[in-house]
Amino acid sequence: MEILVLTAEPGAEPAGRVLPALDLLTHSVRVADQDVAALASGPDPDLVLVDARQSLAEARDACRVLRTTGLRVPLLAVVQEAGLVAVSADWGLDDVVLATAGPAEVEARLRLLATRRTGMAGGASGTLVSGELSIDPETYAAKLKGRPLDLTFKEFELLKFLAQHPGRVFTRDQLLREVWGYDYFGGHRTVDVHVRRLRAKLGSEYESMIGTVRQVGYKLVLPRRAEAQELVDDLETLLA
């Protein structure tokens, strides 16, 4: 895999300092400035990795610019643990990785990103549509009846995951595993809080799109079944 590492100081920052695990992997890596011109020089990369360990604002701007140019390869940011709170969907990232991540984790993330991107490129469009809801994984944009939804990174990922499996029920454990990852140690309350925030942003008319299956978990309710879901919820409440 050809990996392009973009950092603010390419001369002083070899790839192994940006993400030490890269030194233990066999990928071809080159380092360049955090600008679009770097894409035009050297071989075409299979993945672009942006150094966001120090200047989060500069890294965010670089990611946004890269996405506006129509970047078609996975975009990954390397951050310190404290920088995770600043990462959001508007960066346009496909994934983030901690600078301290080991080679096994980094290799797994690279492999999954490459596979996901190949699968998305094979279809006519990567946009997910469910009734009035549309989700574009390429630009990390979600719209409801044409109205942009202001979602955090995890809110977007949660909504996207549910939209990829409409009608299927996922337990909180499954959602933690699929959306937050195996290395996340938070509890079920994290899922409940994000679902509550998502429903608030969908609005009272569409909050029922995220249905609750009591004592099990959550699912995306297909629009034509929204009223039926409300009746089921009411019935379950009466029988509880």
N, C-alpha and C positions, 0 to 999 in steps of 0.2 A: 504494500500500500504506500502511495506517495502522500506524505503529510507535510503541509505547509504551516509552519509555526510563525505567527505574527506577534511581534513584541515591540515595545516602544524603543528598546535599545538592542537591536539585533547584533551589533558588534560585541557587546558586552554580555549578551545572554545566549549562550549555546542552548540547544534544545534540552539538554540534560539538566540544566538549571531551572528551566521553566517547568518541565515535568520529568523528574529524574527517572521514572519508570521507562521512558522512551529509550534510554541507554541500554536497557536490558532486553529490548524487543528488536525484531529484525526489519522493521519498516524503514523505508527511505525517507529521511527527514531533512528539510532545509528551513532556515530561519530568515525572515525578512521583516521589513518595516510594516507597521500596522496601517497599511493603505491599500487601495484597490490596485495600484500599479504593480504590487507584488504578484498578483495573479497572472499578469501578462509576461512575467519573466520566469524562465525555468520551465520544467515540465508541468503539465496540468496536474494539480493535486487531486487525490481521491477524498481528501478531508482537509478542512482548514481549522487550525487550533489557535485560538486567540488567548494571549497572556493577559489575564485579568487579576493577577495576584496583588498588584499594587494600585494602579490607577484605574479604579472601577469605571469612572466617568468616561475616560478615554477609550477603554475597552468596549464599553456599551456603545459609544458613538461609532467605533470601528465596525462593530457587528451590524448596527443598523445600516451603515453605508454599504456594507457588503451585501446585505439582503436587497437593498434597493437596486443594486446592479444586476439582480437576477441570478445570484449565486445558486448553483444547482447541486452542490456537494454538501455533505454534512458540515455543520458549524458547531464546534465544541469550544467551550471556555474553560480555562484552568483558573481556579480561584482558591484563595485561602478559606478556611472554614468560616471565619468572621465575615467574609464577603458574600456568603450565600444569601444573606438577608437582602442584599441589593439586587439580586438577579430576578428578573421578571420576564413575562412573555414578550414585552416590547423589545427585548434584546434581539429577538429572532433566532434564538439558539435552538439547536436540536438536542443538546445535552450539556451538562456541566460535570466537571471532575475536579476533585481536590488535588492540589499539588502534591500531597503526601500519598496519593493512591498508589498501591502496589502494581507491579507489572501484570498480574493476573486480572485485576479489576480493569485496568486500562485496556488490555487486549480484548476483554469481553465487551466493553463499551464500544470500542472501535468496530468490532465485528458486528454488533447489533446495529450500529448506525449505518454501516455499509449495507447490511441486508435490508434494513428498513427503507433506505433510500432507493435501492434497486427495485424493491417491490412497488414503491410509490411511483417510480419513473415508468414502470411497465403499464400503468393504467392511463386512461384518457385524461383523468383529472384526479388530483389527490384530495379534492374538497369533499368533505362529508356533509350530507344534507339530510335533515330529518324535519319534515314539515317546514316551519318558518325559520328553523335554526340551520345555519351553515357554518362549518368549521374548516378553515384552511390551515392544515399543518405546516405548509410551506412558509407562511408568513406569520404564523401564530396569531391569526385573527379569527374572531368568532362574531357572528352577526345574528341578530334576531329580528326578523321582518325588516332586514336592511339596516338595522340600528346596531352599531358596533358595541360590543360588550367589553367593559373595562375589567379584565380578569388578571389576577396574578398568575405567575407561572404554574403553580400547582392547581389553581382553580381551572386553568385552561386544560392542563393535562388530565385532570379528573373528568371534566366535561367531554373531552375528546375520547377518552377511554370508554366512557359509558356510551357515547354516540357510535363508537365502532362496534358495539354489541347491543343494539336496541332490543329492549324486551328481556334481556338476560339479567338475572339477579346475581349480584356479587356480594359476598359477605364483606364485613369491614376488614377482616384479615386479608382477603384476596385483594381488596383495593389498596391496602397499605403495601402489599407486596408488589402489585403491578404498577402503581402510580408513584409511590414513595421509594420503593426499592428495598432489597433485602437488608441493606445496611442501616435502615431507619429504625430507631428504637422507640418512637412515640407510640401512644396508645390509640384505642378506638375513638377517643374524643376528637382526635385530629380530623378523622374522616367526617364526623358529625358536624364539626365547626365549618369545614369547607363546603359541605353540602348545604348547610344553612346560609352561608354567604352566597353560594351559587344561586340558590332559590331567590334570595333577595335581589340579586342582579338580573335574574330573568324576569322578575316582576310578578305581581299577584296573578296576572292572567296566564302566565306560563310556568309558574313555580312547580306546578304538578307534573311537569315533564320529567322531573327527577322523583320517581316514585319510591315510597318506602314499603318494603315487605317486612312486616313486623316480625321481630325476633330472628330475622335473616340478614337483611342488608338493603341495598339500593339498586335501582335500575333506571334506564332511560325509557320513559313511557312514550310509545309512538303517539303522535298527535291525535289520530283518529280514535285512540283508546283513552284519551285523557279523562273524559267524563266517566267512562266505565271504571277507570282506576279510582276516581273519587268515590264512586258508589261502593267499590270494594273496600276502600279505606274506612268509609262510614260504617259498613256492615261489620268489619273486623273490630271497630271500636265498640259497637253495640254488643258484640259477642265476647269481647275481652273480659 
